[in-house]
Amino acid sequence: MIEIGVGLFVAAGIAALFMLAMQVSNLGTIVSGDDDSYIISATFENVGGLKERAPVTVSGVRIGRVDSIDYDLEAYEAVVTLRISNAFDRFPEDTAASIFTSGLLGEQYIALEPGGSLENLEEGDRIQLTQSALVLEQIIGQFLYNVANKDQEQ
């Protein structure tokens, strides 16, 4: 009888770990099928740790996912393709896209901020206003550079 209880407890623990792994890996955030979504793109100077299937949000509401990340050899920028659900098809042309970090594990996602244009983004359009990911190493380097300059002035 004790063996059955221990077995059930272990099985429940494994199931809980599996559910946690699915949440962390973003497999539950995939927009299903090509028929109920459309594709837009955005270019960034630095995507940091952004990965395919990362969430795309507006005001904290998940509306899609990152479909692919490529590099433009002519513009020297990363091109991020976004798959947005057709339920959210009225974003102005001057919508801005930013890469933010959330959670304890540093998961990155794209947040869209609608603009005020009367024309809407359509399939295949490119978002022009973007803000790249903040890279911790660059911030620390800038801080150390500023501290070193301040010490030299004194």
C-alpha positions in Angstrom: 0.0 0.0 0.0 2.8 2.4 0.8 4.5 1.5 -2.5 1.4 2.6 -4.4 1.3 5.9 -2.6 5.0 6.6 -3.2 4.5 5.7 -6.9 1.5 8.0 -7.3 3.5 10.8 -5.6 6.5 10.3 -7.9 4.1 10.2 -11.0 2.5 13.5 -9.9 5.9 15.1 -9.4 7.0 14.1 -12.9 3.8 15.4 -14.4 4.3 18.7 -12.5 7.8 19.0 -13.9 6.6 18.3 -17.4 3.9 21.0 -17.1 6.6 23.5 -15.8 8.9 22.6 -18.7 6.1 23.3 -21.2 5.4 26.7 -19.6 9.0 27.7 -19.6 9.6 26.6 -23.2 6.7 28.6 -24.6 5.2 25.6 -26.5 1.8 26.6 -25.3 2.0 30.0 -26.9 2.1 28.9 -30.5 -0.5 30.5 -32.8 -2.0 27.5 -34.6 -2.1 27.2 -38.3 -1.4 29.6 -41.1 -5.1 30.2 -41.9 -5.9 32.2 -38.7 -2.8 34.5 -38.6 -0.9 36.9 -40.7 2.8 37.8 -41.0 4.6 41.1 -40.4 8.2 41.8 -39.8 10.4 44.2 -37.9 14.2 45.0 -38.0 16.3 45.4 -34.9 20.0 46.3 -34.4 20.2 43.7 -31.6 17.7 41.0 -30.7 19.7 39.8 -27.6 18.4 36.4 -26.5 15.1 36.6 -28.4 14.1 33.2 -29.7 11.7 31.8 -32.2 8.2 31.1 -30.7 8.7 34.0 -28.2 5.5 35.8 -27.4 4.3 39.0 -29.1 2.2 41.1 -26.8 0.2 44.3 -26.8 -0.6 45.8 -23.4 0.4 42.5 -21.8 -2.0 40.4 -24.0 -0.4 37.7 -26.0 -1.5 38.2 -29.7 1.1 36.1 -31.6 4.6 34.7 -31.6 8.0 35.2 -33.3 8.0 33.1 -36.4 11.6 33.4 -37.4 14.8 35.5 -36.9 17.1 36.2 -39.9 19.9 38.6 -40.7 19.8 41.2 -43.5 23.3 41.3 -45.0 22.6 44.6 -46.8 21.1 46.6 -43.8 23.2 44.7 -41.2 20.2 44.2 -39.0 18.2 41.3 -37.6 14.9 40.8 -39.3 12.2 39.3 -37.0 9.1 37.8 -38.6 6.0 38.0 -36.4 3.0 35.7 -36.8 -0.1 37.7 -35.4 -3.5 36.2 -34.9 -6.2 37.5 -37.3 -8.3 38.4 -34.3 -5.8 41.3 -33.9 -5.6 42.7 -37.4 -6.1 46.4 -36.8 -2.6 47.8 -35.9 -1.8 51.2 -37.3 1.2 51.5 -39.7 3.2 53.5 -37.1 3.0 50.7 -34.5 6.3 50.4 -32.6 8.0 47.1 -31.6 10.3 46.7 -28.6 12.1 43.7 -27.2 11.6 43.3 -23.4 12.6 40.8 -20.8 10.2 39.1 -18.4 10.3 36.5 -15.7 13.1 35.1 -13.5 14.7 33.2 -16.4 15.1 36.3 -18.6 12.6 35.2 -21.3 12.5 37.9 -24.0 9.4 38.9 -25.9 8.3 41.5 -28.3 5.8 44.2 -27.2 3.9 46.2 -29.8 2.7 49.7 -29.1 0.0 50.9 -31.5 0.5 54.3 -33.0 -2.1 56.8 -34.3 -2.1 56.3 -38.1 -5.3 55.8 -39.9 -3.8 53.1 -42.2 -3.3 49.6 -40.8 -0.5 47.1 -41.1 -1.3 44.3 -43.6 0.2 40.9 -44.5 3.9 41.3 -45.3 4.3 44.9 -44.0 7.4 45.9 -41.9 7.3 47.8 -38.6 9.5 50.8 -38.9 9.7 51.9 -35.3 11.7 49.4 -33.3 13.7 49.4 -30.0 16.4 46.7 -29.7 17.0 44.5 -26.6 19.0 45.9 -23.8 22.2 43.9 -23.4 23.4 43.7 -19.8 27.0 43.5 -20.8 26.7 46.8 -22.7 25.1 48.5 -19.7 27.7 47.3 -17.3 30.5 48.3 -19.8 29.0 51.8 -20.1 28.7 52.1 -16.3 32.4 51.1 -15.8 33.5 53.5 -18.5 31.6 56.4 -16.8 33.1 55.5 -13.4 36.6 55.4 -14.9 36.1 58.8 -16.5 34.8 60.3 -13.3 37.9 59.0 -11.4 40.2 60.5 -14.0 38.6 63.9 -13.7 39.2 64.1 -9.9 
